[in-house]
């Protein structure tokens, strides 16, 4: 029973269900690199690497922010502030997750292995950025944006600058919805001396900043289509993402942030899955011609 309680608390701590945020974009990068479906074995190691990296980042964030989470009424019930998990256990979980990530990278190719410490540095150090910059949301977005580039490197064993356009698109997508989510903590950030876009610009302007970020995302996805000469199905995928982002922004207003909950993250997960599905269909259609 203690093992099951620890497992449940650990899965809640890392929000494992939100792996759907970055995993599909990582697979999208791999599919574009392969111009179709990569070998199953490679796909499995890519998935292991992406899940392990995200698990390490989430657990490290909870460890770094334990005292902040305890002081924030919205996060005071998380596993560490509530005492459901010990700091030692979470630290061990971070180390094991990092080791699994490096192991998976080593199974993919030499370049993936060499770049794995760099990726981990970005993923882990993000947790401290809100202590000194209002643009920590962009750093988080960049950490998420490493997924498609990682997928490309895993398949090709090299780095093509074109895939960085998808990394940039994911960066602004993640930054945009993190700005929206951070609006919930405006008062606490002011009180605790933490930095965020909402703290400096207020709710109304922050919503506009998030919209601009997401317009940049759509522009970059369009550029990606051109760079890789993707077809009409991929173009339809960009349109679908645009519709979903528009719906997402319709859920919030300066006077109503009640929809910024777990379902909000689910919506962003749908966006990444939808884009993956359309790009995959486009590549399979191209290969069939």
C-alpha positions as CSV (number, residue, x, y, z in Angstrom):
1,X,0.0,0.0,0.0
2,X,2.8,2.5,0.7
3,X,4.3,1.7,-2.7
4,X,0.9,2.3,-4.4
5,X,0.5,5.6,-2.5
6,X,4.0,6.7,-3.6
7,X,3.2,5.7,-7.2
8,X,0.0,7.7,-7.2
9,X,1.6,10.7,-5.6
10,X,4.5,10.5,-8.1
11,X,2.3,10.3,-11.1
12,X,0.3,13.2,-9.8
13,X,3.5,15.2,-9.1
14,X,4.8,14.8,-12.7
15,X,1.3,15.1,-14.2
16,X,2.0,12.1,-16.4
17,X,-1.2,12.6,-18.4
18,X,0.2,15.9,-19.6
19,X,3.0,14.0,-21.4
20,X,0.7,14.4,-24.4
21,X,1.8,18.1,-24.6
22,X,5.3,17.5,-25.9
23,X,5.4,13.8,-26.9
24,X,3.4,14.3,-30.1
25,X,5.6,17.2,-31.2
26,X,8.7,15.0,-30.6
27,X,7.1,12.3,-32.8
28,X,6.2,14.9,-35.4
29,X,9.9,15.9,-35.7
30,X,10.8,12.2,-36.0
31,X,8.2,11.6,-38.7
32,X,9.3,14.6,-40.8
33,X,12.9,13.4,-40.5
34,X,12.0,9.9,-41.7
35,X,9.5,11.3,-44.2
36,X,7.1,8.7,-42.8
37,X,7.1,6.3,-39.9
38,X,10.5,5.6,-38.3
39,X,11.4,2.1,-37.3
40,X,9.4,0.8,-34.3
41,X,12.5,0.3,-32.2
42,X,13.6,3.9,-32.7
43,X,10.1,5.2,-32.0
44,X,10.1,3.4,-28.7
45,X,13.4,4.8,-27.6
46,X,12.2,8.3,-28.7
47,X,9.1,7.9,-26.6
48,X,11.2,6.7,-23.6
49,X,13.5,9.6,-23.9
50,X,10.7,12.2,-24.2
51,X,8.8,10.8,-21.2
52,X,11.9,10.5,-19.1
53,X,13.0,14.0,-19.9
54,X,9.7,15.5,-19.0
55,X,9.4,13.4,-15.8
56,X,12.8,14.7,-14.7
57,X,11.9,18.3,-15.5
58,X,8.5,18.1,-13.7
59,X,10.0,16.4,-10.6
60,X,12.9,18.8,-10.4
61,X,10.5,21.8,-10.7
62,X,8.5,20.4,-7.8
63,X,11.7,20.1,-5.8
64,X,13.0,23.5,-6.6
65,X,9.6,25.1,-5.9
66,X,8.7,23.2,-2.8
67,X,8.7,26.2,-0.5
68,X,7.0,28.4,-3.1
69,X,4.3,25.8,-3.7
70,X,3.7,25.5,0.1
71,X,3.0,29.2,0.3
72,X,0.7,29.4,-2.7
73,X,-2.9,28.3,-1.9
74,X,-3.3,27.0,-5.4
75,X,-0.4,24.6,-5.1
76,X,-0.2,23.9,-1.4
77,X,-1.8,20.5,-1.8
78,X,1.0,19.2,-4.1
79,X,2.9,16.1,-3.0
80,X,6.0,17.8,-1.4
81,X,4.2,20.6,0.5
82,X,1.6,18.1,1.8
83,X,4.3,15.6,2.8
84,X,3.1,12.8,0.5
85,X,6.6,12.4,-0.9
86,X,10.0,13.2,0.7
87,X,12.6,15.5,-0.9
88,X,15.0,12.6,-0.9
89,X,12.6,10.4,-2.9
90,X,11.9,13.2,-5.4
91,X,15.6,13.9,-5.8
92,X,16.2,10.2,-6.5
93,X,13.3,10.2,-9.0
94,X,15.0,13.1,-10.8
95,X,18.3,11.3,-11.0
96,X,16.7,8.0,-12.2
97,X,14.7,9.9,-14.9
98,X,17.8,11.7,-16.1
99,X,19.7,8.4,-16.3
100,X,16.9,6.8,-18.3
101,X,16.9,9.8,-20.7
102,X,20.6,9.6,-21.2
103,X,20.4,5.8,-21.7
104,X,17.6,6.2,-24.3
105,X,19.6,8.9,-26.1
106,X,22.6,6.6,-26.2
107,X,20.4,3.9,-27.8
108,X,19.5,6.3,-30.6
109,X,22.8,7.7,-31.9
110,X,26.0,9.4,-30.9
111,X,24.7,13.0,-31.5
112,X,21.6,12.4,-29.4
113,X,23.9,11.1,-26.6
114,X,26.3,14.1,-26.8
115,X,23.4,16.6,-26.8
116,X,21.5,14.9,-23.9
117,X,23.3,16.9,-21.1
118,X,22.5,20.1,-22.9
119,X,18.8,19.2,-23.1
120,X,18.8,18.3,-19.5
121,X,20.4,21.6,-18.5
122,X,17.6,23.5,-20.3
123,X,14.9,21.3,-18.8
124,X,16.1,21.5,-15.2
125,X,17.4,25.1,-15.0
126,X,14.1,26.5,-16.3
127,X,12.7,26.0,-12.8
128,X,14.8,28.9,-11.5
129,X,14.1,31.4,-14.3
130,X,10.9,32.9,-12.7
131,X,13.1,34.1,-9.9
132,X,14.8,36.6,-12.1
133,X,13.0,37.1,-15.4
134,X,9.4,37.8,-16.5
135,X,10.0,35.8,-19.7
136,X,10.4,32.4,-17.9
137,X,7.3,31.4,-20.0
138,X,9.5,31.5,-23.1
139,X,12.2,29.4,-21.5
140,X,9.6,26.8,-20.6
141,X,8.3,27.0,-24.2
142,X,11.9,26.4,-25.5
143,X,12.3,23.4,-23.1
144,X,9.2,22.0,-24.7
145,X,10.4,23.0,-28.2
146,X,13.5,20.8,-27.8
147,X,11.2,17.7,-28.4
148,X,10.8,18.0,-32.2
149,X,14.5,18.8,-32.7
150,X,15.3,15.8,-30.5
151,X,13.0,13.6,-32.6
152,X,14.8,14.8,-35.8
153,X,18.3,14.1,-34.3
154,X,17.1,10.7,-33.1
155,X,16.2,9.7,-36.6
156,X,18.8,11.4,-38.7
157,X,21.8,11.5,-36.3
158,X,22.4,15.1,-37.5
159,X,20.8,18.5,-37.1
160,X,19.0,20.3,-39.9
161,X,18.3,24.1,-39.2
162,X,14.9,23.7,-40.8
163,X,13.6,21.6,-37.9
164,X,14.4,24.5,-35.6
165,X,11.4,26.3,-37.1
166,X,9.2,23.6,-35.4
167,X,11.1,24.1,-32.2
168,X,10.4,27.8,-32.4
169,X,6.7,27.1,-33.1
170,X,6.4,24.9,-30.1
171,X,8.4,27.5,-28.0
172,X,5.8,30.2,-28.7
173,X,2.9,27.8,-28.3
174,X,4.1,26.6,-24.9
175,X,5.0,30.2,-23.8
176,X,1.5,31.4,-24.9
177,X,-0.5,28.9,-22.9
178,X,1.9,29.3,-19.9
179,X,1.3,33.0,-19.9
180,X,-2.4,32.3,-19.8
181,X,-2.0,29.8,-17.0
182,X,0.2,32.2,-15.0
183,X,-2.6,34.7,-14.8
184,X,-4.0,32.6,-12.0
185,X,-1.0,33.4,-9.8
186,X,-0.8,37.2,-10.4
187,X,-1.5,38.2,-6.8
188,X,0.8,35.5,-5.4
189,X,3.7,36.4,-7.8
190,X,3.5,40.0,-6.6
191,X,3.5,38.9,-3.0
192,X,6.3,36.4,-3.3
193,X,8.5,38.6,-5.6
194,X,8.3,36.1,-8.5
195,X,8.6,37.3,-12.1
196,X,5.9,36.6,-14.7
197,X,4.3,38.3,-17.7
198,X,1.0,38.8,-15.8
199,X,2.8,40.4,-12.8
200,X,4.4,43.1,-15.0
201,X,1.7,43.6,-17.7
202,X,-1.6,42.7,-15.9
203,X,-4.2,40.2,-17.0
204,X,-5.7,42.0,-20.1
205,X,-2.3,42.7,-21.7
206,X,-1.0,39.3,-20.8
207,X,-4.0,37.7,-22.7
208,X,-2.9,39.8,-25.7
209,X,0.7,38.7,-25.4
210,X,-0.4,35.1,-25.3
211,X,-2.5,35.7,-28.5
212,X,0.5,37.3,-30.2
213,X,2.7,34.3,-29.2
214,X,0.1,31.9,-30.7
215,X,-0.1,34.0,-33.9
216,X,3.7,33.6,-34.2
217,X,3.2,29.8,-33.7
218,X,0.8,29.6,-36.6
219,X,3.1,31.6,-38.8
220,X,6.0,29.3,-38.0
221,X,3.9,26.2,-38.7
222,X,3.1,27.7,-42.0
223,X,6.7,28.3,-42.7
224,X,7.5,24.7,-41.7
225,X,5.0,23.5,-44.3
226,X,6.9,25.5,-47.0
227,X,10.4,24.4,-45.8
228,X,9.6,20.7,-45.9
229,X,7.2,20.9,-48.9
230,X,4.4,19.4,-46.9
231,X,1.1,18.8,-48.6
232,X,-2.5,19.9,-48.3
233,X,-3.2,17.6,-45.3
234,X,-0.5,19.2,-43.3
235,X,-1.8,22.6,-44.3
236,X,-5.2,21.5,-43.0
237,X,-3.5,20.5,-39.8
238,X,-2.2,24.1,-39.4
239,X,-5.8,25.4,-39.9
240,X,-7.0,22.9,-37.3
241,X,-4.5,24.2,-34.8
242,X,-5.6,27.7,-35.6
243,X,-9.2,26.9,-34.9
244,X,-8.3,25.1,-31.6
245,X,-6.1,28.0,-30.4
246,X,-8.9,30.5,-31.2
247,X,-11.3,28.3,-29.2
248,X,-8.7,28.2,-26.3
249,X,-8.5,31.9,-26.2
250,X,-12.3,32.2,-26.3
251,X,-12.4,30.4,-22.9
252,X,-10.6,33.2,-21.0
253,X,-11.1,36.9,-20.5
254,X,-9.8,39.4,-18.0
255,X,-12.9,39.0,-15.9
256,X,-13.2,35.2,-16.2
257,X,-10.2,32.8,-15.7
258,X,-12.3,29.9,-14.4
259,X,-11.5,27.7,-17.4
260,X,-7.7,27.7,-16.6
261,X,-7.7,24.2,-15.1
262,X,-6.6,20.7,-16.0
263,X,-9.0,20.7,-18.9
264,X,-7.1,23.7,-20.3
265,X,-4.0,21.5,-20.5
266,X,-6.0,18.8,-22.1
267,X,-7.0,21.2,-24.9
268,X,-3.3,21.9,-25.6
269,X,-2.7,18.2,-25.6
270,X,-5.4,17.9,-28.3
271,X,-3.6,20.5,-30.3
272,X,-0.3,18.6,-30.4
273,X,-2.0,15.3,-31.1
274,X,-4.0,16.8,-34.0
275,X,-1.0,18.3,-35.6
276,X,0.9,15.0,-35.3
277,X,-2.0,13.2,-36.9
278,X,-2.3,15.6,-39.9
279,X,1.5,15.6,-40.5
280,X,1.6,11.8,-40.3
281,X,-1.3,11.5,-42.7
282,X,0.4,13.9,-45.1
283,X,3.7,12.1,-45.1
284,X,1.9,8.7,-45.6
285,X,-0.1,10.1,-48.5
286,X,3.1,11.5,-50.1
287,X,4.9,8.2,-49.7
288,X,1.9,6.4,-51.3
289,X,2.0,8.5,-54.4
